Amino acid sequence: MRIYFLFSFSLLLVTLTSEAKISTVEEYTRIWSDPPSDNMKKYMIKMAISEGLDKKSIKIETDSWGEVILSDMWRNTIKFRRGSLGEYTTVNKSGIKLTIKEDFSGNIVVKDEDGGETTVRKNSSGDFDLPNLDRSPSTVFKNIHGNLEIRDEKGNVKTVSKNISGGLDIRDNQGNSSTISKDIFGNLEIRDNKGNSSRITKDILDNLTIENSNGQRTTVRTDILGGKTIEDNSGNRVSVRKDIFGNYEASDNNGNRASIKKDIFGTVIIDDPKGILNDAVKLQLIQELSKN
Protein backbone atom coordinates (compact mmCIF):
# COMPACT_ATOMS: atom_id res chain seq x y z
CA MET A 1 0.00 0.00 0.00
CA ARG A 2 2.80 2.38 0.93
CA ILE A 3 4.66 1.61 -2.32
CA TYR A 4 1.48 2.28 -4.31
CA PHE A 5 0.99 5.60 -2.51
CA LEU A 6 4.57 6.71 -3.20
CA PHE A 7 4.27 5.71 -6.85
CA SER A 8 0.99 7.65 -7.20
CA PHE A 9 2.52 10.73 -5.54
CA SER A 10 5.58 10.60 -7.83
CA LEU A 11 3.37 10.24 -10.89
CA LEU A 12 1.29 13.24 -9.80
CA LEU A 13 4.44 15.33 -9.22
CA VAL A 14 5.82 14.45 -12.67
CA THR A 15 2.48 15.29 -14.29
CA LEU A 16 2.24 18.68 -12.53
CA THR A 17 5.86 19.52 -13.42
CA SER A 18 5.30 18.63 -17.09
CA GLU A 19 2.11 20.68 -17.24
CA ALA A 20 3.93 23.63 -15.65
CA LYS A 21 6.71 23.40 -18.24
CA ILE A 22 4.22 23.22 -21.10
CA SER A 23 2.31 26.16 -19.64
CA THR A 24 5.53 28.19 -19.34
CA VAL A 25 6.54 27.44 -22.93
CA GLU A 26 3.05 28.29 -24.20
CA GLU A 27 3.04 31.56 -22.25
CA TYR A 28 6.53 32.45 -23.51
CA THR A 29 5.51 31.70 -27.11
CA ARG A 30 2.28 33.69 -26.70
CA ILE A 31 4.11 36.74 -25.36
CA TRP A 32 6.65 36.75 -28.20
CA SER A 33 4.06 36.16 -30.90
CA ASP A 34 1.67 38.85 -29.63
CA PRO A 35 1.25 41.59 -32.23
CA PRO A 36 2.45 45.12 -31.40
CA SER A 37 0.01 47.63 -29.93
CA ASP A 38 -2.08 49.93 -32.15
CA ASN A 39 0.22 52.86 -31.36
CA MET A 40 3.29 50.83 -32.31
CA LYS A 41 1.59 49.70 -35.52
CA LYS A 42 0.80 53.31 -36.42
CA TYR A 43 4.39 54.35 -35.91
CA MET A 44 5.76 51.33 -37.82
CA ILE A 45 3.49 52.11 -40.77
CA LYS A 46 4.64 55.74 -40.69
CA MET A 47 8.25 54.57 -40.79
CA ALA A 48 7.49 52.13 -43.63
CA ILE A 49 5.99 54.93 -45.72
CA SER A 50 9.06 57.10 -45.09
CA GLU A 51 11.20 54.16 -46.28
CA GLY A 52 9.38 54.12 -49.63
CA LEU A 53 6.64 51.51 -49.12
CA ASP A 54 3.35 52.11 -50.93
CA LYS A 55 0.92 53.63 -48.40
CA LYS A 56 -2.18 52.14 -50.04
CA SER A 57 -0.98 48.53 -50.11
CA ILE A 58 0.96 48.13 -46.84
CA LYS A 59 0.18 45.00 -44.86
CA ILE A 60 1.59 44.06 -41.46
CA GLU A 61 2.33 40.55 -40.16
CA THR A 62 3.86 39.09 -36.98
CA ASP A 63 5.66 35.76 -37.09
CA SER A 64 6.01 33.20 -34.27
CA TRP A 65 9.25 34.83 -33.07
CA GLY A 66 7.62 38.23 -32.65
CA GLU A 67 9.27 39.75 -35.73
CA VAL A 68 6.99 42.29 -37.41
CA ILE A 69 7.15 42.47 -41.21
CA LEU A 70 5.60 45.30 -43.23
CA SER A 71 5.35 44.83 -46.98
CA ASP A 72 3.60 46.35 -50.00
CA MET A 73 2.38 45.17 -53.40
CA TRP A 74 5.82 45.90 -54.91
CA ARG A 75 7.50 43.46 -52.50
CA ASN A 76 9.24 46.21 -50.58
CA THR A 77 9.66 45.23 -46.93
CA ILE A 78 10.79 46.60 -43.59
CA LYS A 79 11.33 44.34 -40.57
CA PHE A 80 11.17 45.03 -36.84
CA ARG A 81 12.80 42.51 -34.50
CA ARG A 82 11.27 42.21 -31.05
CA GLY A 83 13.46 42.39 -27.94
CA SER A 84 12.98 40.86 -24.51
CA LEU A 85 11.58 44.11 -23.03
CA GLY A 86 8.95 44.67 -25.70
CA GLU A 87 11.11 46.98 -27.81
CA TYR A 88 11.45 46.66 -31.59
CA THR A 89 14.65 47.20 -33.58
CA THR A 90 15.05 47.97 -37.27
CA VAL A 91 17.66 49.39 -39.65
CA ASN A 92 16.48 52.18 -41.94
CA LYS A 93 17.50 52.73 -45.56
CA SER A 94 20.38 54.96 -44.44
CA GLY A 95 21.82 52.07 -42.43
CA ILE A 96 20.96 53.60 -39.03
CA LYS A 97 19.85 51.16 -36.35
CA LEU A 98 16.72 52.37 -34.51
CA THR A 99 14.93 50.97 -31.48
CA ILE A 100 11.32 51.92 -30.72
CA LYS A 101 9.22 51.25 -27.63
CA GLU A 102 5.88 52.45 -26.29
CA ASP A 103 5.92 54.07 -22.85
CA PHE A 104 3.14 53.99 -20.24
CA SER A 105 1.55 57.13 -21.70
CA GLY A 106 1.23 55.69 -25.20
CA ASN A 107 4.14 57.74 -26.56
CA ILE A 108 6.80 56.18 -28.76
CA VAL A 109 10.39 56.37 -27.53
CA VAL A 110 12.91 56.26 -30.38
CA LYS A 111 16.60 55.49 -29.74
CA ASP A 112 19.34 55.59 -32.36
CA GLU A 113 22.61 53.64 -32.40
CA ASP A 114 24.53 56.64 -31.03
CA GLY A 115 22.46 56.69 -27.86
CA GLY A 116 20.22 59.60 -28.87
CA GLU A 117 16.67 59.32 -27.53
CA THR A 118 13.50 61.07 -28.71
CA THR A 119 9.95 60.79 -27.33
CA VAL A 120 7.27 61.08 -30.02
CA ARG A 121 3.73 62.10 -28.96
CA LYS A 122 0.55 62.03 -31.00
CA ASN A 123 -0.26 65.15 -32.98
CA SER A 124 -3.65 66.87 -33.10
CA SER A 125 -4.84 64.33 -35.71
CA GLY A 126 -4.06 61.39 -33.41
CA ASP A 127 -1.11 60.35 -35.54
CA PHE A 128 2.65 60.32 -35.00
CA ASP A 129 5.17 62.58 -36.74
CA LEU A 130 8.58 61.05 -37.40
CA PRO A 131 11.33 62.89 -35.52
CA ASN A 132 14.35 64.38 -37.23
CA LEU A 133 17.11 61.87 -36.49
CA ASP A 134 19.75 63.59 -38.59
CA ARG A 135 23.21 63.45 -37.09
CA SER A 136 24.94 66.67 -36.13
CA PRO A 137 28.22 67.70 -37.78
CA SER A 138 31.28 66.39 -35.92
CA THR A 139 34.68 67.94 -35.30
CA VAL A 140 37.86 65.83 -35.32
CA PHE A 141 40.86 66.85 -33.22
CA LYS A 142 43.59 65.41 -30.99
CA ASN A 143 43.12 65.60 -27.23
CA ILE A 144 45.83 66.22 -24.63
CA HIS A 145 46.73 62.51 -24.69
CA GLY A 146 47.36 62.57 -28.43
CA ASN A 147 44.24 60.48 -29.12
CA LEU A 148 41.74 61.28 -31.85
CA GLU A 149 38.42 62.70 -30.64
CA ILE A 150 35.27 63.03 -32.72
CA ARG A 151 32.76 65.34 -31.04
CA ASP A 152 29.35 66.53 -32.30
CA GLU A 153 27.00 69.37 -31.32
CA LYS A 154 24.79 67.05 -29.25
CA GLY A 155 27.59 66.18 -26.86
CA ASN A 156 28.39 62.75 -28.33
CA VAL A 157 32.10 61.99 -28.10
CA LYS A 158 34.02 59.16 -29.75
CA THR A 159 37.69 58.55 -28.91
CA VAL A 160 40.17 56.60 -31.05
CA SER A 161 43.38 55.50 -29.33
CA LYS A 162 46.19 52.98 -29.82
CA ASN A 163 46.27 49.98 -27.50
CA ILE A 164 49.28 48.04 -26.20
CA SER A 165 48.86 45.46 -28.97
CA GLY A 166 49.32 48.07 -31.69
CA GLY A 167 45.64 48.06 -32.63
CA LEU A 168 43.00 50.74 -32.12
CA ASP A 169 40.40 51.13 -29.38
CA ILE A 170 37.27 53.12 -30.22
CA ARG A 171 35.03 54.24 -27.34
CA ASP A 172 32.16 56.67 -26.99
CA ASN A 173 30.47 58.32 -24.02
CA GLN A 174 27.41 56.06 -24.43
CA GLY A 175 29.30 52.96 -23.28
CA ASN A 176 29.94 51.54 -26.75
CA SER A 177 33.43 50.27 -27.57
CA SER A 178 35.21 48.37 -30.33
CA THR A 179 38.71 47.18 -31.10
CA ILE A 180 40.51 47.11 -34.44
CA SER A 181 43.36 44.62 -34.77
CA LYS A 182 45.33 42.80 -37.48
CA ASP A 183 45.20 39.06 -38.00
CA ILE A 184 48.17 36.91 -39.09
CA PHE A 185 47.41 37.64 -42.76
CA GLY A 186 47.43 41.42 -42.29
CA ASN A 187 43.65 41.78 -42.53
CA LEU A 188 41.80 44.00 -40.08
CA GLU A 189 39.31 42.64 -37.55
CA ILE A 190 36.80 44.83 -35.72
CA ARG A 191 35.00 43.56 -32.61
CA ASP A 192 32.63 45.50 -30.38
CA ASN A 193 31.35 45.00 -26.84
CA LYS A 194 27.98 43.76 -28.14
CA GLY A 195 29.39 40.67 -29.84
CA ASN A 196 29.43 42.06 -33.38
CA SER A 197 32.49 41.59 -35.57
CA SER A 198 33.74 42.67 -38.99
CA ARG A 199 36.66 41.64 -41.18
CA ILE A 200 38.35 44.02 -43.62
CA THR A 201 40.49 42.65 -46.45
CA LYS A 202 42.46 44.56 -49.10
CA ASP A 203 43.27 43.43 -52.65
CA ILE A 204 46.31 44.35 -54.76
CA LEU A 205 44.53 47.49 -56.03
CA ASP A 206 43.90 48.70 -52.44
CA ASN A 207 40.18 48.02 -52.74
CA LEU A 208 38.54 46.98 -49.46
CA THR A 209 35.97 44.30 -48.66
CA ILE A 210 34.16 44.61 -45.32
CA GLU A 211 32.20 41.58 -44.09
CA ASN A 212 30.38 41.60 -40.77
CA SER A 213 28.87 38.91 -38.56
CA ASN A 214 25.33 39.96 -39.55
CA GLY A 215 25.87 38.91 -43.17
CA GLN A 216 26.42 42.40 -44.59
CA ARG A 217 29.15 42.70 -47.21
CA THR A 218 30.52 46.06 -48.34
CA THR A 219 33.12 46.79 -51.02
CA VAL A 220 35.13 50.02 -51.22
CA ARG A 221 36.81 50.67 -54.58
CA THR A 222 39.26 53.53 -55.10
CA ASP A 223 39.87 55.14 -58.51
CA ILE A 224 43.06 56.83 -59.75
CA LEU A 225 41.79 60.27 -58.68
CA GLY A 226 41.24 59.20 -55.07
CA GLY A 227 37.47 58.88 -55.39
CA LYS A 228 35.69 55.90 -53.88
CA THR A 229 32.65 53.79 -54.70
CA ILE A 230 31.05 52.00 -51.76
CA GLU A 231 28.48 49.25 -52.41
CA ASP A 232 26.85 46.68 -50.12
CA ASN A 233 24.78 43.55 -50.67
CA SER A 234 21.59 45.41 -49.68
CA GLY A 235 21.72 47.55 -52.82
CA ASN A 236 23.08 50.72 -51.19
CA ARG A 237 25.67 52.64 -53.20
CA VAL A 238 27.76 55.63 -52.09
CA SER A 239 30.06 57.68 -54.33
CA VAL A 240 32.87 59.67 -52.69
CA ARG A 241 34.69 62.34 -54.72
CA LYS A 242 37.82 64.29 -53.82
CA ASP A 243 37.89 67.98 -54.73
CA ILE A 244 40.92 70.14 -55.64
CA PHE A 245 41.44 71.02 -51.95
CA GLY A 246 41.61 67.36 -50.91
CA ASN A 247 38.18 67.40 -49.25
CA TYR A 248 35.64 64.60 -49.72
CA GLU A 249 32.01 64.88 -50.87
CA ALA A 250 29.76 61.81 -50.75
CA SER A 251 26.29 60.98 -52.07
CA ASP A 252 24.24 57.78 -52.10
CA ASN A 253 21.63 56.30 -54.42
CA ASN A 254 18.84 57.62 -52.16
CA GLY A 255 19.85 61.26 -52.63
CA ASN A 256 21.57 61.68 -49.25
CA ARG A 257 24.82 63.63 -48.99
CA ALA A 258 27.82 63.79 -46.65
CA SER A 259 31.19 65.51 -46.52
CA ILE A 260 34.53 65.25 -44.73
CA LYS A 261 36.63 68.38 -45.13
CA LYS A 262 39.09 70.74 -43.47
CA ASP A 263 38.11 74.25 -42.46
CA ILE A 264 40.40 77.29 -42.79
CA PHE A 265 42.05 76.38 -39.46
CA GLY A 266 42.89 72.85 -40.58
CA THR A 267 40.21 71.22 -38.41
CA VAL A 268 38.49 68.17 -39.93
CA ILE A 269 34.67 68.49 -40.03
CA ILE A 270 32.42 65.48 -40.66
CA ASP A 271 28.91 66.29 -41.90
CA ASP A 272 27.01 63.02 -42.40
CA PRO A 273 23.39 63.62 -41.28
CA LYS A 274 22.01 60.30 -42.59
CA GLY A 275 25.01 58.14 -41.67
CA ILE A 276 25.75 57.01 -45.23
CA LEU A 277 29.47 56.51 -44.44
CA ASN A 278 30.35 53.65 -42.10
CA ASP A 279 32.99 54.08 -39.41
CA ALA A 280 35.71 52.14 -41.25
CA VAL A 281 35.38 54.40 -44.31
CA LYS A 282 35.23 57.56 -42.16
CA LEU A 283 38.45 56.65 -40.37
CA GLN A 284 40.17 55.99 -43.69
CA LEU A 285 39.05 59.35 -45.12
CA ILE A 286 40.05 61.21 -41.92
CA GLN A 287 43.48 59.60 -42.09
CA GLU A 288 43.94 60.52 -45.76
CA LEU A 289 42.70 64.08 -45.19
CA SER A 290 45.02 64.55 -42.21
CA LYS A 291 48.04 63.85 -44.45
CA ASN A 292 47.33 66.93 -46.57
Residue pairs with C-beta under 8 A, 6 or more apart in sequence:
29 64
32 64
32 65
32 66
32 82
33 62
33 63
33 64
33 65
33 66
34 62
34 66
35 41
35 62
35 68
36 44
36 62
36 68
36 80
36 88
37 102
39 102
39 106
39 108
39 122
39 128
40 88
40 100
40 102
40 108
41 60
42 127
42 128
43 100
43 108
43 120
43 128
44 60
44 68
44 70
44 78
44 80
44 88
44 100
45 58
45 60
45 70
46 127
46 128
46 129
46 130
47 78
47 90
47 92
47 130
48 58
48 70
48 72
48 78
49 55
49 58
50 130
51 76
51 78
51 92
51 93
52 76
52 93
53 70
53 71
53 72
53 76
53 77
53 78
54 72
54 73
54 74
54 76
57 72
57 73
57 74
58 70
58 71
58 72
59 70
59 71
59 72
60 68
60 69
60 70
61 68
61 69
61 70
61 71
62 68
62 69
63 69
65 82
66 81
66 82
67 79
67 80
67 81
67 82
68 79
68 80
68 82
68 88
69 77
69 78
69 79
69 80
70 77
70 78
70 79
70 80
71 77
78 90
79 90
80 88
80 89
80 90
80 100
81 88
81 89
81 90
82 88
83 89
83 99
85 101
86 101
86 102
87 99
87 100
87 101
88 99
88 100
88 101
89 97
89 98
89 99
89 100
90 97
90 98
90 100
91 97
91 98
92 98
93 236
93 254
94 252
94 254
94 256
94 274
94 275
94 276
95 236
95 275
95 276
95 278
96 112
96 113
96 133
96 274
96 275
97 112
97 113
98 110
98 111
98 112
98 113
98 133
99 110
99 111
100 108
100 109
100 110
100 111
101 108
101 109
102 108
102 109
103 109
103 119
106 122
107 119
107 120
107 121
107 122
108 119
108 120
108 128
109 117
109 118
109 119
109 120
110 117
110 118
110 119
110 120
110 131
110 133
111 117
111 118
112 133
114 135
114 156
114 172
114 174
115 156
115 172
115 174
115 175
115 176
116 133
116 154
116 156
118 131
118 133
120 128
120 129
120 130
120 131
121 128
122 128
123 129
134 273
134 274
135 152
135 272
135 273
135 274
135 275
136 152
136 153
136 154
136 156
136 273
137 152
137 153
137 269
137 270
137 271
138 150
138 151
138 152
138 156
138 269
138 270
138 271
138 272
139 150
139 151
139 152
139 267
139 268
139 269
139 270
140 148
140 149
140 150
140 267
140 268
140 269
140 270
140 286
141 148
141 149
141 151
141 267
141 268
142 148
142 149
143 149
143 159
145 161
147 159
147 160
147 161
147 162
148 159
148 160
148 161
148 286
149 157
149 158
149 159
149 160
150 157
150 158
150 159
150 160
150 270
151 157
151 158
155 173
156 172
156 173
156 174
157 172
157 173
158 170
158 171
158 172
159 170
159 171
159 172
160 168
160 169
160 170
160 283
161 168
161 169
161 171
162 168
162 169
163 169
163 179
165 181
166 181
166 182
167 179
167 180
167 181
167 182
168 179
168 180
168 181
169 177
169 178
169 179
169 180
170 177
170 178
170 179
170 180
170 279
171 177
175 193
176 192
176 193
176 194
177 192
177 193
178 190
178 191
178 192
178 193
179 190
179 191
179 192
180 188
180 189
180 190
181 188
181 189
181 191
182 188
182 189
183 189
183 199
186 202
187 199
187 200
187 201
187 202
188 199
188 200
188 280
189 197
189 198
189 199
189 200
190 197
190 198
190 199
190 200
190 280
191 197
191 198
195 213
196 212
196 213
196 214
197 212
197 213
198 210
198 211
198 212
198 213
198 280
199 210
199 211
199 212
200 208
200 209
200 210
200 280
201 208
201 209
201 211
202 208
202 209
203 209
205 221
205 222
206 222
207 219
207 220
207 221
207 222
208 219
208 220
208 280
208 284
209 217
209 218
209 219
209 220
210 217
210 218
210 219
210 220
210 278
210 280
211 217
211 218
215 233
216 232
216 233
216 234
217 232
217 233
218 230
218 231
218 232
218 233
218 278
219 230
219 231
219 232
220 228
220 229
220 230
220 281
220 284
221 228
221 229
221 230
222 228
223 229
225 242
226 242
226 288
227 239
227 240
227 241
227 242
228 238
228 239
228 240
228 281
229 237
229 238
229 239
229 240
230 237
230 238
230 239
230 240
230 277
230 281
231 237
231 238
235 253
236 252
236 253
236 254
236 276
237 252
237 253
238 250
238 251
238 252
238 253
238 276
238 277
239 250
239 251
239 252
240 248
240 249
240 250
240 277
240 281
240 285
241 248
241 249
241 250
242 248
243 249
245 261
245 262
246 262
246 289
246 292
247 259
247 260
247 261
247 262
247 289
248 259
248 260
248 261
248 285
248 289
249 257
249 258
249 259
250 257
250 258
250 259
250 260
250 272
250 276
250 277
251 257
251 258
251 276
252 274
252 276
256 273
256 274
256 276
257 276
258 270
258 271
258 272
258 273
258 274
258 276
258 277
259 269
259 270
259 271
259 272
260 268
260 269
260 270
260 271
260 272
260 277
260 282
260 285
260 286
260 289
261 268
261 269
261 289
262 268
262 269
262 289
262 292
263 269
268 286
268 289
268 290
270 282
270 286
272 282
277 285
